């Protein structure tokens, strides 16, 4: 009987130790879960922040592309206007040259007339 009592106490002590180990493991698992939940919240915030940053970057890219298209359209319009002005200047210079030649001819005629007098 004494043997049985000793076995019972031994078994009780072993079960108590296992219970204590299980409690400690449960406590550690709870702490690890809390830490993991904290990391998950941090990561979720980072994902949200990065998502907003990405959306802002996309919006800025679209705005920059629109500005580039407007600038290209304006540059094309200005190049066309410059070509028009250059053509107009060529025409004016041709008219001025014709008038210059015509005036030179008239001056020669006038000089000849004055010499004849």
Buried (B, 14 or more C-beta within 10 A) or exposed (E): EEEEEEEEEEEEEEEEEEEEEEEEEEEEEEEEEEEEEEEEEEEEEEEEEEEEEEEEEEEEEEEEEEEEEEEEEEEEEEEEEEEEEEEEEEEEEEEEEEEEEEEEEEEEEEEEEEEEE
